Amino acid sequence: MSKQFTFGGEMKGNLKKLDLYVPVVERVHGGHHPEFHEVRRLYDEVARKIREGRPELNEEFARLREVTGNYTVPGDVCESYEVVYSMLAEIDKAYSE
């Protein structure tokens, strides 16, 4: 019960923000950081599953950790990119707990 409550709280707080930030970060940084296109695809899948009430997300979070180097922010990106990785890491942690 605690796991679902924590994850639900993290996701509700971050989902709307991520819906705004992820497409912008992809547009701005996707050319120099093509891995972000995969981050966008994985985020869209996570968001879809949560909205459909089927949050079996182990594979998506494992792949996000792999693609992002455990959410390591590149040195040449804007704050929005950093915020996206931070929020994704938070919901990954909440889901895993």
N, CA and C atoms as a LAMMPS dump frame, in Angstrom:
ITEM: TIMESTEP
0
ITEM: NUMBER OF ATOMS
291
ITEM: BOX BOUNDS ff ff ff
-5.0000000000000000e+02 5.0000000000000000e+02
-5.0000000000000000e+02 5.0000000000000000e+02
-5.0000000000000000e+02 5.0000000000000000e+02
ITEM: ATOMS id mol type element x y z
1 1 1 N 0.82 -1.197 0
2 1 2 C 0 0 0
3 1 3 C 0.861 1.256 0
4 2 1 N 1.902 1.258 0.785
5 2 2 C 2.787 2.406 0.824
6 2 3 C 3.44 2.644 -0.529
7 3 1 N 3.844 1.553 -1.21
8 3 2 C 4.48 1.68 -2.519
9 3 3 C 3.548 2.389 -3.497
10 4 1 N 2.306 1.955 -3.579
11 4 2 C 1.366 2.55 -4.513
12 4 3 C 1.095 4.012 -4.173
13 5 1 N 0.963 4.316 -2.882
14 5 2 C 0.687 5.686 -2.483
15 5 3 C 1.853 6.596 -2.88
16 6 1 N 3.079 6.172 -2.574
17 6 2 C 4.252 6.973 -2.905
18 6 3 C 4.365 7.147 -4.405
19 7 1 N 4.247 6.06 -5.145
20 7 2 C 4.359 6.128 -6.59
21 7 3 C 3.257 7.002 -7.171
22 8 1 N 2.036 6.822 -6.689
23 8 2 C 0.917 7.625 -7.171
24 8 3 C 1.141 9.103 -6.921
25 9 1 N 1.668 9.442 -5.764
26 9 2 C 1.949 10.837 -5.433
27 9 3 C 3.021 11.429 -6.326
28 10 1 N 4.097 10.685 -6.52
29 10 2 C 5.17 11.154 -7.4
30 10 3 C 4.662 11.333 -8.833
31 11 1 N 3.901 10.364 -9.29
32 11 2 C 3.451 10.403 -10.677
33 11 3 C 2.476 11.541 -10.908
34 12 1 N 1.524 11.723 -10.013
35 12 2 C 0.558 12.813 -10.18
36 12 3 C 1.259 14.161 -10.23
37 13 1 N 2.256 14.32 -9.367
38 13 2 C 2.974 15.592 -9.318
39 13 3 C 3.835 15.838 -10.545
40 14 1 N 4.311 14.77 -11.162
41 14 2 C 5.261 14.914 -12.252
42 14 3 C 4.676 14.708 -13.644
43 15 1 N 3.595 13.962 -13.766
44 15 2 C 3.073 13.61 -15.086
45 15 3 C 2.719 14.836 -15.925
46 16 1 N 2.008 15.788 -15.351
47 16 2 C 1.617 16.981 -16.106
48 16 3 C 2.834 17.796 -16.515
49 17 1 N 3.797 17.912 -15.618
50 17 2 C 5.015 18.656 -15.941
51 17 3 C 5.794 17.945 -17.035
52 18 1 N 5.923 16.636 -16.916
53 18 2 C 6.656 15.876 -17.927
54 18 3 C 5.972 15.956 -19.284
55 19 1 N 4.654 15.954 -19.293
56 19 2 C 3.922 16.083 -20.553
57 19 3 C 4.294 17.385 -21.276
58 20 1 N 4.614 18.408 -20.511
59 20 2 C 5.014 19.693 -21.091
60 20 3 C 6.496 19.718 -21.468
61 21 1 N 7.337 19.244 -20.566
62 21 2 C 8.781 19.352 -20.749
63 21 3 C 9.349 18.382 -21.781
64 22 1 N 8.913 17.138 -21.776
65 22 2 C 9.537 16.116 -22.62
66 22 3 C 9.513 16.488 -24.105
67 23 1 N 8.375 16.898 -24.672
68 23 2 C 8.393 17.267 -26.101
69 23 3 C 9.303 18.456 -26.411
70 24 1 N 9.359 19.419 -25.511
71 24 2 C 10.203 20.595 -25.73
72 24 3 C 11.676 20.206 -25.689
73 25 1 N 12.053 19.419 -24.681
74 25 2 C 13.444 18.981 -24.567
75 25 3 C 13.831 18.143 -25.781
76 26 1 N 12.924 17.296 -26.236
77 26 2 C 13.217 16.497 -27.429
78 26 3 C 13.447 17.401 -28.644
79 27 1 N 12.614 18.396 -28.811
80 27 2 C 12.749 19.301 -29.95
81 27 3 C 14.056 20.093 -29.886
82 28 1 N 14.403 20.584 -28.698
83 28 2 C 15.577 21.436 -28.54
84 28 3 C 16.882 20.631 -28.563
85 29 1 N 16.893 19.481 -27.913
86 29 2 C 18.148 18.745 -27.727
87 29 3 C 18.247 17.435 -28.5
88 30 1 N 17.174 17.014 -29.133
89 30 2 C 17.18 15.724 -29.828
90 30 3 C 18.228 15.607 -30.914
91 31 1 N 18.566 16.706 -31.563
92 31 2 C 19.574 16.683 -32.615
93 31 3 C 20.958 16.341 -32.107
94 32 1 N 21.306 16.886 -30.941
95 32 2 C 22.627 16.645 -30.357
96 32 3 C 22.628 15.476 -29.383
97 33 1 N 21.467 15.098 -28.924
98 33 2 C 21.331 13.991 -27.975
99 33 3 C 20.232 13.057 -28.485
100 34 1 N 20.55 12.263 -29.514
101 34 2 C 19.529 11.403 -30.12
102 34 3 C 18.947 10.37 -29.157
103 35 1 N 19.652 10.078 -28.08
104 35 2 C 19.105 9.144 -27.082
105 35 3 C 17.82 9.687 -26.467
106 36 1 N 17.632 11.008 -26.524
107 36 2 C 16.425 11.575 -25.922
108 36 3 C 15.174 11.172 -26.687
109 37 1 N 15.305 10.823 -27.955
110 37 2 C 14.139 10.333 -28.694
111 37 3 C 13.625 9.037 -28.062
112 38 1 N 14.54 8.194 -27.61
113 38 2 C 14.159 6.957 -26.917
114 38 3 C 13.571 7.275 -25.545
115 39 1 N 14.128 8.271 -24.868
116 39 2 C 13.563 8.709 -23.583
117 39 3 C 12.118 9.142 -23.797
118 40 1 N 11.861 9.894 -24.852
119 40 2 C 10.5 10.352 -25.148
120 40 3 C 9.571 9.176 -25.396
121 41 1 N 10.015 8.212 -26.192
122 41 2 C 9.194 7.046 -26.491
123 41 3 C 8.874 6.269 -25.208
124 42 1 N 9.874 6.082 -24.373
125 42 2 C 9.669 5.336 -23.123
126 42 3 C 8.764 6.107 -22.17
127 43 1 N 8.959 7.409 -22.074
128 43 2 C 8.087 8.206 -21.212
129 43 3 C 6.642 8.12 -21.688
130 44 1 N 6.433 8.235 -22.988
131 44 2 C 5.075 8.152 -23.519
132 44 3 C 4.426 6.817 -23.162
133 45 1 N 5.198 5.747 -23.203
134 45 2 C 4.682 4.42 -22.848
135 45 3 C 4.339 4.341 -21.36
136 46 1 N 5.224 4.865 -20.512
137 46 2 C 4.967 4.894 -19.062
138 46 3 C 3.696 5.685 -18.783
139 47 1 N 3.579 6.859 -19.371
140 47 2 C 2.404 7.709 -19.139
141 47 3 C 1.126 7.028 -19.615
142 48 1 N 1.193 6.377 -20.774
143 48 2 C 0.015 5.676 -21.307
144 48 3 C -0.425 4.57 -20.363
145 49 1 N 0.517 3.774 -19.895
146 49 2 C 0.168 2.665 -18.995
147 49 3 C -0.422 3.176 -17.69
148 50 1 N 0.116 4.259 -17.178
149 50 2 C -0.417 4.809 -15.928
150 50 3 C -1.833 5.317 -16.137
151 51 1 N -2.057 6.003 -17.232
152 51 2 C -3.401 6.527 -17.509
153 51 3 C -4.419 5.412 -17.734
154 52 1 N -3.949 4.277 -18.253
155 52 2 C -4.836 3.137 -18.472
156 52 3 C -4.97 2.259 -17.237
157 53 1 N -4.233 2.609 -16.167
158 53 2 C -4.336 1.857 -14.926
159 53 3 C -3.612 0.531 -14.925
160 54 1 N -2.603 0.408 -15.775
161 54 2 C -1.833 -0.834 -15.835
162 54 3 C -0.351 -0.529 -15.624
163 55 1 N 0.015 -0.111 -14.425
164 55 2 C 1.401 0.33 -14.233
165 55 3 C 2.408 -0.802 -13.966
166 56 1 N 2.557 -1.707 -14.927
167 56 2 C 3.641 -2.687 -14.9
168 56 3 C 4.762 -2.069 -15.725
169 57 1 N 5.716 -1.46 -15.033
170 57 2 C 6.677 -0.583 -15.703
171 57 3 C 8.131 -1.002 -15.52
172 58 1 N 8.378 -2.21 -15.065
173 58 2 C 9.757 -2.63 -14.81
174 58 3 C 10.636 -2.522 -16.053
175 59 1 N 10.139 -2.979 -17.185
176 59 2 C 10.935 -2.939 -18.422
177 59 3 C 11.216 -1.509 -18.861
178 60 1 N 10.224 -0.652 -18.784
179 60 2 C 10.399 0.73 -19.226
180 60 3 C 11.419 1.463 -18.357
181 61 1 N 11.32 1.29 -17.042
182 61 2 C 12.276 1.969 -16.175
183 61 3 C 13.679 1.388 -16.322
184 62 1 N 13.797 0.083 -16.513
185 62 2 C 15.117 -0.519 -16.742
186 62 3 C 15.75 0.067 -18.003
187 63 1 N 14.948 0.203 -19.05
188 63 2 C 15.46 0.76 -20.306
189 63 3 C 15.791 2.249 -20.152
190 64 1 N 14.96 2.989 -19.416
191 64 2 C 15.267 4.405 -19.165
192 64 3 C 16.595 4.55 -18.426
193 65 1 N 16.828 3.716 -17.423
194 65 2 C 18.102 3.774 -16.697
195 65 3 C 19.271 3.486 -17.635
196 66 1 N 19.079 2.537 -18.527
197 66 2 C 20.127 2.183 -19.477
198 66 3 C 20.403 3.324 -20.463
199 67 1 N 19.351 3.846 -21.062
200 67 2 C 19.478 4.895 -22.082
201 67 3 C 20.068 6.181 -21.501
202 68 1 N 19.702 6.504 -20.272
203 68 2 C 20.123 7.766 -19.663
204 68 3 C 21.378 7.641 -18.821
205 69 1 N 21.953 6.447 -18.729
206 69 2 C 23.112 6.276 -17.844
207 69 3 C 22.728 6.546 -16.401
208 70 1 N 21.621 5.95 -15.983
209 70 2 C 21.061 6.174 -14.641
210 70 3 C 20.737 7.642 -14.404
211 71 1 N 20.122 8.247 -15.403
212 71 2 C 19.639 9.624 -15.337
213 71 3 C 20.774 10.636 -15.163
214 72 1 N 21.887 10.368 -15.811
215 72 2 C 23.023 11.286 -15.795
216 72 3 C 22.774 12.396 -16.814
217 73 1 N 22.786 13.619 -16.355
218 73 2 C 22.483 14.773 -17.205
219 73 3 C 23.736 15.173 -17.987
220 74 1 N 23.637 15.26 -19.305
221 74 2 C 24.777 15.728 -20.097
222 74 3 C 25.17 17.149 -19.694
223 75 1 N 26.418 17.496 -19.896
224 75 2 C 26.914 18.801 -19.471
225 75 3 C 26.499 19.969 -20.343
226 76 1 N 25.968 19.702 -21.526
227 76 2 C 25.682 20.781 -22.471
228 76 3 C 24.19 21.001 -22.714
229 77 1 N 23.389 20.774 -21.697
230 77 2 C 21.939 20.89 -21.879
231 77 3 C 21.351 21.932 -20.931
232 78 1 N 20.091 22.274 -21.189
233 78 2 C 19.406 23.288 -20.397
234 78 3 C 18.82 22.687 -19.104
235 79 1 N 18.315 23.585 -18.275
236 79 2 C 17.707 23.164 -17.006
237 79 3 C 16.502 22.259 -17.221
238 80 1 N 15.756 22.474 -18.288
239 80 2 C 14.579 21.652 -18.551
240 80 3 C 14.963 20.191 -18.752
241 81 1 N 16.055 19.95 -19.435
242 81 2 C 16.561 18.589 -19.64
243 81 3 C 16.862 17.961 -18.283
244 82 1 N 17.543 18.73 -17.436
245 82 2 C 17.886 18.265 -16.092
246 82 3 C 16.63 17.976 -15.277
247 83 1 N 15.628 18.827 -15.386
248 83 2 C 14.371 18.641 -14.655
249 83 3 C 13.684 17.349 -15.113
250 84 1 N 13.68 17.082 -16.413
251 84 2 C 13.063 15.856 -16.927
252 84 3 C 13.75 14.636 -16.329
253 85 1 N 15.067 14.594 -16.362
254 85 2 C 15.784 13.444 -15.807
255 85 3 C 15.538 13.319 -14.305
256 86 1 N 15.486 14.436 -13.622
257 86 2 C 15.239 14.416 -12.177
258 86 3 C 13.847 13.85 -11.862
259 87 1 N 12.841 14.296 -12.594
260 87 2 C 11.48 13.796 -12.365
261 87 3 C 11.368 12.319 -12.738
262 88 1 N 11.987 11.918 -13.835
263 88 2 C 11.958 10.51 -14.221
264 88 3 C 12.639 9.651 -13.162
265 89 1 N 13.755 10.13 -12.638
266 89 2 C 14.454 9.385 -11.582
267 89 3 C 13.584 9.272 -10.327
268 90 1 N 12.871 10.333 -9.999
269 90 2 C 11.986 10.31 -8.826
270 90 3 C 10.867 9.279 -8.987
271 91 1 N 10.233 9.256 -10.144
272 91 2 C 9.136 8.31 -10.303
273 91 3 C 9.663 6.879 -10.433
274 92 1 N 10.849 6.717 -11.008
275 92 2 C 11.478 5.394 -11.074
276 92 3 C 11.734 4.89 -9.661
277 93 1 N 12.318 5.74 -8.829
278 93 2 C 12.617 5.362 -7.433
279 93 3 C 11.327 5.032 -6.683
280 94 1 N 10.318 5.867 -6.833
281 94 2 C 9.049 5.63 -6.143
282 94 3 C 8.406 4.329 -6.599
283 95 1 N 8.511 4.029 -7.883
284 95 2 C 7.947 2.798 -8.406
285 95 3 C 8.687 1.567 -7.874
286 96 1 N 10.002 1.711 -7.743
287 96 2 C 10.847 0.585 -7.312
288 96 3 C 10.755 0.303 -5.818
289 97 1 N 10.318 1.268 -5.048
290 97 2 C 10.271 1.085 -3.581
291 97 3 C 9.102 0.249 -3.151
